[in-house]
Amino acid sequence: MLEYKKENSELIVMLTHNDCTVENAYRIFDRCKDSKAKFWGLKEKGLSFEQMKKLYAYMKECGKTTALEVVAYTEDECMAGANMAVECGCDFLMGTMFFNSVNEYCKQKGLKYMPLVGKVSGRPSILEGDMDKMIDEANEYIKKGVFGFVLLAYRYLGDSASLIRKFMAQVNAPICVAGGIDNYNKLDEIKNSAPWAFTIGGAFFENRFGETHEEQIDRVFEYIDT
């Protein structure tokens, strides 16, 4: 078993839909702050910077671990996202394409960097590319000191389950599986592969696991834990 394969993967609740933070994110978090979720995240679009800082501060007051997931592909945009994550006091920068400049900045600021791998484009993002090349890419970035990776497995234009299994077997770093976990079959794949973490955002807004955010978060937790 790899060091970062977990018995029970962490759920990162993304207050996002269609790769943007929802306008009522603060209110939803306030309702759900006593749920079982320890990890919470936003995207870089959808709220003003001041609204984001206010919400992240509240999450921290509630003892949560925080992430900013940035959907960006140029070096300038990715660096701007990293700076935003630092200014908001986030624990993790997720997403972005890998750039040495962003990686060095994150290391200097104590920000855990989890870039994407493969060919990623669009918003909502899609993932393309050869699995073996993604694995080689990830292992090169590990040598450069990244914390881990966001694997957009459920936006992959290929076999998502095979990608997760192969990536998990050959990349020894924290892996967060993302991209649209919206049913119990996908949760079963998460349970079987046991990545470090996985994200759910849009599915909670579409009530794929229940009627309310509070109910759905705890239901997913209980399902992953059984």
C-alpha positions in Angstrom: 0.0 0.0 0.0 1.3 3.4 -0.9 2.0 5.8 1.9 -0.8 8.2 0.8 -3.5 5.6 0.2 -6.0 5.9 3.0 -8.5 3.6 4.6 -11.1 6.4 4.4 -10.6 9.2 1.9 -11.2 12.8 3.0 -14.2 14.6 1.5 -13.4 18.1 0.4 -16.7 20.0 0.1 -16.6 22.4 -2.7 -19.1 25.3 -2.5 -19.0 25.4 -6.3 -21.2 24.6 -9.3 -20.0 24.5 -12.9 -16.5 25.4 -11.7 -17.6 28.7 -10.0 -18.2 29.5 -6.4 -21.9 29.9 -5.7 -23.2 33.2 -4.5 -24.7 31.9 -1.3 -21.6 30.0 -0.3 -21.3 31.7 3.1 -24.9 30.8 4.0 -24.5 27.2 3.0 -21.3 26.8 5.0 -22.9 28.4 8.0 -25.7 25.8 7.9 -23.2 23.0 7.5 -20.3 24.1 9.7 -21.2 21.3 12.3 -21.3 18.6 9.7 -18.7 15.9 9.5 -16.7 17.7 6.8 -13.3 19.0 7.8 -12.1 20.1 4.4 -13.8 23.0 2.5 -13.0 24.7 -0.8 -13.9 27.5 -3.2 -13.1 28.3 -6.8 -11.4 31.6 -7.7 -14.5 32.8 -9.6 -18.0 33.6 -8.4 -17.4 35.8 -5.3 -15.5 39.0 -4.8 -12.1 38.8 -3.2 -13.4 40.4 0.0 -16.3 37.9 0.2 -13.8 35.0 -0.2 -11.6 36.3 2.5 -14.5 36.7 4.9 -15.7 33.2 4.2 -12.3 31.6 4.5 -11.8 33.4 7.8 -15.1 32.0 9.1 -14.1 28.5 8.0 -10.8 28.9 9.9 -12.7 30.1 13.0 -14.7 26.9 12.8 -11.5 24.8 12.7 -11.8 23.8 9.0 -8.9 23.0 6.6 -9.3 25.2 3.5 -8.5 25.0 -0.2 -8.7 27.3 -3.2 -9.1 25.4 -6.5 -8.1 27.5 -9.5 -9.2 26.8 -13.0 -6.5 28.5 -15.0 -4.0 27.6 -17.6 -1.5 30.4 -18.1 1.4 31.1 -15.8 0.2 34.6 -14.9 -3.3 33.3 -14.0 -2.0 30.5 -12.0 0.4 32.8 -10.0 -2.5 35.1 -9.4 -4.5 32.2 -8.0 -1.6 31.2 -5.7 -1.4 34.8 -4.4 -5.1 34.8 -3.8 -4.8 31.5 -1.8 -2.1 33.0 0.3 -4.0 36.3 0.9 -7.0 34.2 2.0 -5.0 32.1 4.4 -5.7 28.8 2.6 -4.0 25.6 3.4 -4.1 24.2 -0.1 -3.8 25.5 -3.7 -5.6 23.0 -5.9 -5.8 23.0 -9.7 -3.7 25.2 -12.0 -1.3 23.8 -14.5 2.2 23.2 -13.0 4.7 26.0 -13.3 8.0 26.2 -11.5 7.3 29.8 -10.5 4.0 28.8 -8.8 5.6 25.8 -7.1 8.5 27.9 -5.7 6.1 30.6 -4.5 3.9 28.0 -2.7 6.9 26.5 -1.0 8.1 29.9 0.2 4.6 30.7 1.5 4.0 27.3 3.1 1.0 26.7 0.8 0.4 23.0 -0.1 0.4 22.8 -3.9 -1.7 20.3 -5.8 -1.5 21.0 -9.5 -3.3 19.2 -12.4 -1.7 16.7 -14.7 -2.5 15.9 -18.3 -4.0 18.1 -21.0 -6.7 20.2 -19.3 -8.9 22.8 -21.0 -12.2 24.6 -20.8 -14.4 25.6 -17.9 -15.8 23.3 -16.7 -12.5 21.5 -17.4 -12.0 18.4 -19.4 -9.0 16.1 -19.1 -7.2 14.5 -22.1 -3.9 12.7 -22.5 -2.1 9.4 -22.2 -2.2 7.8 -18.7 1.5 6.9 -18.7 2.5 10.4 -19.6 0.4 11.8 -16.8 2.1 9.5 -14.3 5.5 10.5 -15.6 4.5 14.1 -15.4 3.4 13.7 -11.8 6.6 11.9 -10.7 8.7 14.7 -12.2 6.7 17.3 -10.2 7.1 15.2 -7.0 10.9 15.6 -7.4 10.3 19.4 -7.5 8.5 19.3 -4.2 4.8 19.6 -4.9 2.6 18.3 -2.1 0.2 16.3 -4.3 -2.1 16.3 -7.3 -5.7 17.0 -8.4 -6.7 14.2 -10.7 -9.7 15.2 -12.9 -10.6 11.6 -13.4 -14.3 12.2 -13.9 -13.6 14.8 -16.5 -11.3 12.4 -18.4 -12.2 11.6 -22.0 -11.3 8.0 -21.4 -11.6 5.2 -18.8 -11.9 7.1 -15.5 -11.7 4.0 -13.2 -8.6 2.7 -15.0 -6.9 6.1 -14.7 -7.6 6.3 -11.0 -6.2 2.8 -10.4 -3.1 3.3 -12.5 -2.3 6.7 -11.1 -2.8 5.6 -7.6 -0.5 2.6 -8.1 2.4 4.6 -9.6 2.3 8.0 -8.0 3.3 8.2 -4.3 1.8 11.5 -3.2 -1.5 12.7 -1.9 -4.0 12.5 -4.7 -7.4 14.2 -4.8 -9.8 12.7 -7.3 -12.1 15.3 -8.7 -14.3 16.2 -11.7 -17.9 15.2 -11.0 -18.5 12.5 -8.3 -22.3 12.4 -8.5 -23.4 8.9 -7.8 -22.8 5.9 -5.6 -20.9 3.9 -8.3 -18.3 6.6 -8.3 -18.2 6.6 -4.5 -17.6 2.8 -4.7 -14.6 3.5 -7.0 -13.3 6.0 -4.5 -13.7 3.5 -1.7 -11.9 0.8 -3.7 -9.0 3.0 -4.7 -8.8 5.0 -1.4 -7.1 8.2 -2.6 -6.0 10.8 0.0 -9.1 12.9 -0.8 -12.0 13.5 -3.3 -14.1 16.6 -4.0 -17.8 17.0 -4.4 -19.3 20.3 -5.4 -22.0 20.4 -8.1 -23.6 17.1 -7.1 -24.6 18.5 -3.7 -26.3 21.4 -5.5 -28.1 19.0 -7.7 -29.2 16.9 -4.7 -27.6 13.7 -6.0 -27.2 12.3 -2.5 -30.2 13.8 -0.6 -32.3 16.9 -0.1 -30.0 19.3 1.8 -26.3 19.9 1.9 -26.2 18.9 5.6 -27.9 15.6 4.8 -25.8 14.8 1.8 -22.4 15.6 3.4 -23.0 13.3 6.3 -24.5 10.6 4.0 -21.4 10.6 1.8 -19.2 10.4 4.9 -21.1 7.5 6.3 -21.0 5.7 2.9 -17.3 6.1 2.6 -16.7 4.9 6.1 -18.7 1.7 5.8 
